[in-house]
Amino acid sequence: MSRSDISVLHAVTDQVSTVLMRGQLAYLRMNGFDPALLCSPGEQLKQLSTQEGVPIFGVAMRREISPLRDLKAFFKIWRLLRLIRPVICNSGTPKAGLLVGVAALLNRVSCRIYTLRGLRLETAKGLKKIILTIAERIACFSAHRVVCVSASLRERAIALRLVDRSKTVLLGAGSSNGVEVNRFQPTVEKSALAANLRQQLDIHPGQPVIGFAGRFTRDKGLPELVAAFQLIRKELQEAVLLLIGDFEEGDPVPDETRDTINQHPGIRHVRFTSQIELYYLVMNVFVFPTHREGFPNTVLEAQAAALPVITTDATGAVDSIEDGITGVLTPVGDTDRLSKAVLLLLSDSTKLQAMGRLGRERVLRNFQNETVWGEMISLYRIMLEERGYSLPVGSYVETERCAKAR
C-alpha cells in the first residue's frame, strides 16, 4: 500500500488535555504525516488549529460517566471516522480512549493506539470503579498497541489485567509529549520578570516559596498539601504556598481546604496561566502530592526550570523524579512526612540547588519534546510497515532506537 501522506487522528476528551500534545501535531506534519485532532469543542481550539497547522474535529464528550450523552458522542465519532478514514488513530484520556477506540475498531482503522495517561480507577470506589475498569479493558482491547506513559503505569495496568504485556509500549523513558526545555530554562531576563511577579504576589525577597501547579482536586493531593503547609508555617512562619490552577467540580476538594486556600494569609492562588514558566522561577521547591498519575507533566516542567521536586510514590509520580537525587518521594496521603520533607529541603540551600540542577540535566537527557516525538514516529513507522504501508517521507531521520515494547 502506498500513500503520500499518512493520515493520523489524535483524540482526547476535552480541550484542557490538548496541552498534553503541544507541538506534537505540527511535528508529525513536518515529518510526512497528515495529522488532525478530535476533542470536545472549546474556545481554545481555533488558536490551537492555527498553531499546529492541523484541522480539528469537535465532538462533545464528558469526562464523567454519562450513558446517554456517551452513546450520542459514540455515533458521531463512528460517522466521523467513516468519513475521514484515518490510517492511524491514537486516542488518549479515558473517555476518548473508550469511544474513539471502539469506533476505530468498528471502522477497521489500520493502526489503532490507545495512549494510557493514567488510571482514574485507582482512586475510584464501588460501582464507578467497576465501570472504569471495564472501560479501560475495552479501550485496551480495541487497540493494537497501548502506549503507557510511565514504567510504573505499565506495570500497574498489567497487574490489574487491563492489558497484556505484549501489547504495551513505553516511549523512551516515558511521557507522552516530553517538555519544551527552552521554555522553562532559567535566564537573566526571566528571573527579572519573576522578581516582578514576587512583588505583585506580595512575596518579599528571601521568603521561601513552596509551589504547586495542577488541577485543584482530591486526587492531586491538594488537601494534604494545604494541611502540610499549615504544619510548615508553625516551624517556618515566613513560608509562602503558591498554588497555580483552578478548582474543579469533578473530584472536588473539601470545603475546608477551599476555604483555607481563599483565606490563609500565607497562600497565594493564581488561576491557570499560559505563562507558568515565570511562576516556576518564583518558587524554591515544587511539591506535587498526587494520589495517582500517568506521568506528571508539571513535575517535568518544574525540573526543566531547575526546581527540586517533592512528590509521592504513587503510580506514575514515582517515575518522575530520582528519589534523593532530583527530589524526594513521600508516601501517598502522609501529611506529616510531606511537611518534614519540605522543611528539610528548605533548610539546605546547597541540596536545593544541586537537586534542581540534576533534575534539569535529567529532563535534558530523557524528556525533551523531540526525544519523545521521535520515539512516537518510530512506533508509527513500525506499525505501518507491519500493515504494508509505504513509510512517509519527511525530515525525521530514522535511528536504530525502536519504540517497540521494552
N, C-alpha and C positions, 0 to 999 in steps of 0.2 A: 504494500500500500504506500502511496506517496501523497504528500500534501505540502504545499509551500509553507504555510503557517499552521502549526498545530494549535487548535483551539482549546483553551483551558478556562474552566469556570471555577472560580474560588467562591465559597459561600460561608457566611457567618450569620448569626441570628439577627443582630442589630448593628447600627452604625457605631456604637461605642466600641464594638470588637474590631472595627476596621483598623484601630491603632496597632493591632497585633500583626498587621501586614503592611505597615508603612514602607513604601518604596519597593515592595516585593513585586507588585504587578507591573510597574514600569520596568523593572529589571528583566522580568520574563519577556516583555515586549521587545526589549533591546537584544534579546538572545534567541530570536527566531520563533517565539510563541505568539499566539493571538489571544491574550487574556481578557476576561471580563469578571465582574463581581456581581454576586447575588446577595442581597440582605434586605432587611425591612427598610421602608422609605424613611428618610430623615433629612433635615436641613443641611447637614454637612456633606451630603453625597455629591452634590453638584461640584463643589470645590474639590472633593476627592477625585472625581472623574477627570477634572482638568489637570490636577497634579500628576495623576498616574497615567493619564492618556488612554483610558480604557472606558468602555461602556459599563453602566451599572443598571442592573435589573432590580426593581423593587417589588418584593412580595412581603406583606405584613406577617411577621412571626412573633410569637410571645415567648419570653424566656420561661415563664411559669407554665405549668400544665393547664391546658385549656382545650379539651377534646373537640368541641365543635369548630373553634377557630383553627385548631391544628389541622383538622380534616380539610377545611376550606383552603388553607395555605398549601397543603399537600397537592391538591388537584391543580392549583395554579402553578406550582413548581413542576409538576408532571407535564403539564401542557407546554410550559416554557422550554423544558429540556427537549421535548419532541420538536419544538420549533427551531432552536438554535443548534441542537445536536453536537455538543462538545465532545472532543476526543478524550480529554482528561477532566474529571470532576473531583475537586478537592474541597470537602466540606469540613468545617470545624465549629466548635461550640455545640453543646448537647442537642438543642432543638434543630439546628440546621443539619447536624450530623445525622439525625434520625430522618427528618423529612426529605432532605436533598439526597441523602444516601439511598433511601428506598426508591425514590423517584428515579435516580440514576440507574439502580439495579433493574427496575422495570423497563427502562428505556434502553437497556443494554449498552450503556456508556462503556467504551473500550477500556479505559483506565480509571478505576474508582478508588479514591483515597479518603480516609477519614483521619483528620488531624485531631488527636486526643489531647486537649489542652488542660485537662483536669477532670476530676470526678466529683460532681456535686453530691453523688450518693454517699460519699464518705461521711458527711455530716448530717445527712437526712435521716429521718426515722419513720417507722411504721409503713403505711401504705405508700407514701411518697417515695421512700427508699426502694420499695419493690418495683414501683413504676419506673423509676430512674434506672434501676438495674436492668430491667427488661429493655428499656430504650437504648441503653449503651450496648447491650448484646446484639440488638437488631442493627444498630449503626455499624458495629464492627463486622457483623456477618455480611452486610451489604457491600463492604469494601474489599478490594483486592489487597490493599496494604493499609495498615493502621500506623500512622506516624505518631509516636509518643514523644512528647516534648522534653522529657527527662527520663533518666535511667530508673529512678525510683517509681515514677508513674508507670513505666512499662512493667516493672515487677509487680506493682500493685494490681494493675489490670489483669495480668496473667494469673495472679494468686486468687483474684475474685472470679476467675473463669469467664471473663468478659471476652477474651480473645486468645487464640492460640499463639504461642511464641513465634512460630514460623511466619506468621502474618505481620509481625510488628517490625517497625523501623525506628531507629534513632538517628537523627541527622547530626553527625559530628558529636560534640559534647552535649548537645541538647539545645532547646529553644526552638520556636517555630519561625522566628524572624531575626533573632540577634538584636544588636543595638547599634545605633548610629554614633560611633565613638567620638567623632569630631564635634558633634553637637554638645556633648557633655564634658568635653575636655576643659579643665580649668585654665583660664587665661587671665592676663592682667586686666583686660577690658571687662570680661565677665565678672571678675572679682570686684571691680569698681561698681558695676551695676548691682551686684549682690549686697555691697555695703550700703547702697542707697535703699535697697529693699529692707535691710535690717532697720534702718531709721524709720521707714514707713510703717513697719510692723511693731515699732516701739520696742526694739530689742537693742539694748545698749552694748557697746563694744566689750568683749570679754565674757558676756553671758553665754553659757553653754546651751546649745540648741539641739534638741532631740527631734528628729524628723520622721515623718510617715507620709507616704503617698499611696493612694488606692481608694477602692470603694469603701464607704463607711457602712460596714456590715459586721455581724457577729463573726462570720467565717474568717474575716480578715484579722480577727483578734483585737478589734478596737476597744471593747470593754476592758480587756486585760491591760492594754496599753495605757488607757486613762487611769485605771486603778494603780498600775505600776508607777505612773508619773506622780500620783499623789504621795506614794511612798518615797519617791526620789526627792520630792520637794522638802520632806522632813529632814533630809540629810544635806541637800543642795538647794537652798532656798532661791537662788537666782536662776535656776534652770528654767528653760522655756520649752514647751512642746509645740512644734509647728506641724499642723495637720493639713495635708493637701488632698482635696477630694470632696465628694458630695454624699449626702445621706441618701440611702436607697430604701424603697418600701419592701422589696424582696429581702428576706433575712435581716430585718431592721435591728439596730442596736437598742438596748433597753432605754427607756425614757430617762433613767438616772444618768446613763452615760451621755446621752444627748444634752441633758441639762448642764452637766459638768463642762462639756465642750463649749457650750454657749456662755457660761458664766464664770469659769475659772480664770482668775487674773493672769495665770501663767501660760494659758493655752491660746495659741493663735490659729484660727481656722481660715484657710484660703480655699475657695472653690476651685474645681478643676481648671487648670490653666495650660495654654499652649506653650508657655514659657517656663515650664517646670525646671529646665536645666539651670536657671538662675536661682531657683529656690533651693536646689541641692547644695549650692555654694554658700547658702546661709547656714546650713546645718553642720554640726560637728560629728554626729553619728546618725545613721539611718536605722530605724527599728521597724521590723515587719513581723509581728507575732501571729502569723496566719495559722489557721487550722487545717487548711488543705490548699494545694496549688497544683498547677501543671508544671510551670516553670515561671517564677515571678519576674516580669519584665522590669518592674520598678527597682528590684534588687540589682539587676544588671545595670540599669541606668545610674543608680547610686554609686556602684563600684566604678563605672566609667567616669564618674565625677570625682573619683579618688576618695570616696567615703568608706569607712569601716561599716559593716552591717551586722546587726543582731537580728536573727530570725529564729525560726523553730525547726524542730526535727520532723515536721510534717512532710507528707508526700510532696515531692516537687521542690519544696523550700530547702530540703536537706542537700539538694544538688547545687543550689545557687551560690553557695559560698564554700570556702575551705575552712573548717572549724579550727580556730586558734591561729589561722594564718591571714585570712582576709576578713574574718569576722568571728562571731560567736553563735553557736547553736544553743537554744534553750528548749526545755520540754514544752509541748503544746499546753496552753492554759495555765502555766505556772507563773503567776504574777510576781511572787517573791523572787524567784530565780531571774526573772526578766529585769526587775528593778536593780538587783545586785549586779547583773552583767553590765547594765548601763552605767551605774556608778563606778564600777571597776575600770571601764574603758575611759570614762571622762576624767578619772584621776591620773591617767597615764598618757600624757600628750605624745610621748615617743611611740608608744604602741599604736595610738590612734593614727598617726601619720604613716607608720610602717604598714599597718593593715590596709589603709587607704591606697597606698602606692602599689602594694601587691595585688589588691583587688583590681585596680585598673590594668595592671600587667596581665592578669588572668583574662579579663574581658578582651583585651587586645589580641591575646593569643588564641582564644577559642570562640568568641561570641560576636565578632564583627558581622554586620549585615551580610557582606559579600561571602563570608565563610559559610553561613547557614544557607543563603540562597544558592550557592554553588552546589552544596550537598543536595538541595531540593531538585535542582536541574539534573543532577546525576541520577536521582531516583526516577524522575520523569523519563529520562532517556532509556534507562534500563527497562522500564515498563513498556515504552513504545517499541523497543527492539523485540521484546517478548511477544508483542502482538503484530509484528510485521510492518510497522510504520517506518518510513524514512525519517531519519533524525533531522530536526530543524537546523538550519544554518544560521549562526549568529556569532556575536563577538565572544561568547563564552568558550574558553578553551578547556576541553575535556582533560581531566587528570586521572591518575590511577586510583584516586580516592573513590570509594564506592559507597553509596548510601544504602546498600542492602542491609538487612538485619545483621547487627553485630552481636 
